Amino acid sequence: MKIGRLWLVIAAACVVPAVLDGGLTYVQGVLAGRPTSWQEVFWQANEWLILGALTPLVYWLARRFPLSGGYIRNCALRAAFLAAHEGRPLNQGHLVRAIQLEYREIGKLSTTSRLE
C-alpha cells in the first residue's frame, strides 16, 4: 500500500469513531429526555476528526524525532508555552523548536548543530 493511501486510510478510520461518538451523544440526549442540537453532536465527533487530520503530522514528528515517555510530554508543554509566549496559535514550528530545546536539554543535540 502506498504511503498516501495509508494516510488516507488512517484519517478515514477516525470517521467511524467520530460517527459513533456523535451518535452516542444524540442517543444519550434522547434517553435523558432533552433535545440534542447538531452542534453538540458535531462537537463530540470533532475530537476524532481532528485526530484523523493530525495523524500524518504526528507520524512525521515521531519518525523524525524519536523520543519516548516524559520527553514527549515535555515537548508538547514546551511547544504550548512557546506559542503562548508569542501570542500565536500552536503550529509545527513551535513543535520543532520545542523538540530542539528538549534534545539540547537531554544532551542529544549540540548547540551549534542543525536539527535534521
C-alpha positions in Angstrom: 0.0 0.0 0.0 1.4 3.4 -1.0 2.1 5.9 1.8 -0.5 8.4 0.5 -3.2 5.7 0.7 -2.1 4.7 4.1 -2.6 8.2 5.4 -6.0 8.3 3.8 -7.0 5.0 5.4 -5.8 6.2 8.8 -7.6 9.5 8.6 -10.8 7.8 7.3 -10.6 5.3 10.1 -11.2 8.2 12.5 -14.5 8.9 10.8 -16.0 5.7 12.2 -15.5 6.5 15.9 -16.5 10.2 15.2 -19.9 9.0 13.9 -20.2 6.6 16.8 -19.3 9.2 19.3 -21.7 11.7 17.8 -24.5 9.1 17.6 -23.9 8.2 21.3 -24.3 11.9 22.2 -27.6 12.0 20.3 -28.9 8.8 21.9 -27.9 9.9 25.4 -29.8 13.2 24.9 -32.9 11.3 23.7 -32.8 8.9 26.6 -32.4 11.8 29.1 -35.4 13.5 27.6 -33.7 16.6 26.4 -33.2 17.8 22.9 -29.7 17.4 21.4 -28.5 20.0 19.0 -26.5 19.2 15.9 -23.8 21.5 17.2 -23.4 19.3 20.3 -23.3 16.2 18.3 -20.7 17.6 15.9 -18.7 18.9 18.9 -18.4 15.4 20.3 -17.4 13.9 17.0 -15.0 16.7 16.3 -12.2 15.3 18.5 -11.9 12.2 16.3 -11.9 14.3 13.1 -9.1 16.5 14.5 -7.2 13.3 15.5 -7.5 12.0 12.0 -6.4 15.2 10.4 -3.3 15.4 12.8 -2.2 11.8 12.4 0.2 12.5 9.5 1.9 15.3 11.4 2.2 13.0 14.5 3.8 10.2 12.5 6.1 12.6 10.7 7.3 14.0 14.0 7.7 10.5 15.5 9.9 9.3 12.7 12.0 12.5 12.5 12.5 12.9 16.3 12.5 9.6 18.2 11.5 10.4 21.8 9.8 8.4 24.4 7.8 8.8 27.6 8.1 12.0 29.5 10.1 13.7 26.8 7.1 13.7 24.5 5.0 15.4 27.3 7.8 17.9 27.9 8.0 18.8 24.2 4.2 19.3 24.0 4.2 21.5 27.0 7.2 23.5 25.8 5.6 24.0 22.4 2.4 25.2 24.0 4.4 27.7 26.2 6.4 28.9 23.1 3.1 29.5 21.3 1.6 31.3 24.3 4.7 33.4 24.7 4.4 34.6 21.1 0.7 35.0 21.4 0.1 32.9 18.3 -1.7 29.6 17.8 0.4 26.4 18.2 1.9 25.4 14.9 4.5 23.0 13.5 7.3 25.5 14.0 6.6 25.6 17.8 6.8 21.8 17.9 10.1 21.6 16.1 11.6 24.3 18.3 10.3 22.6 21.4 11.9 19.3 20.3 15.2 21.1 19.6 15.2 22.5 23.1 14.3 19.2 24.6 17.0 17.4 22.6 19.5 20.0 23.7 18.5 19.7 27.4 18.9 15.9 27.4 22.2 16.1 25.6 21.2 14.6 22.2 21.9 17.8 20.3 24.8 20.2 20.4 24.0 23.9 20.5 25.7 24.5 17.1 24.3 21.6 15.0 21.3 21.8 12.9 18.3 19.6 13.7 17.7 17.0 11.0 
